Amino acid sequence: MIANHIAPLAVFSEHDGPLEIVQVLGDDASSRRLCELGCCVGKHVRVVRRGDPAIVSIGGSRFALAGELQDRVFAKPAQA
């Protein structure tokens, strides 16, 4: 990925390293649940396995994210 390139989480892979979440689209139960899981603006996330569902890591937790939810989460490579 290009440095500082903002894109949906679905386009990133495990080779892209840590990412910073910059936007989560929607204001429904799914977007609120994403935030409860730690998937909210300013948090760092890592794609462990790309796909549908993808496996992502936030903090010390790993969970699966369906493609529809991956398309709602926009991220960019985290600054070192």
Number of C-alpha atoms within 10 A of each C-alpha: 14 8 10 13 10 18 19 18 25 23 16 20 17 13 12 17 14 19 23 21 23 17 18 21 12 11 8 8 8 13 18 15 12 16 13 10 14 17 23 21 15 14 16 20 25 23 23 18 16 19 16 14 16 20 17 21 19 17 12 5 10 15 12 17 19 13 15 11 20 21 16 19 22 22 27 24 22 18 9 4
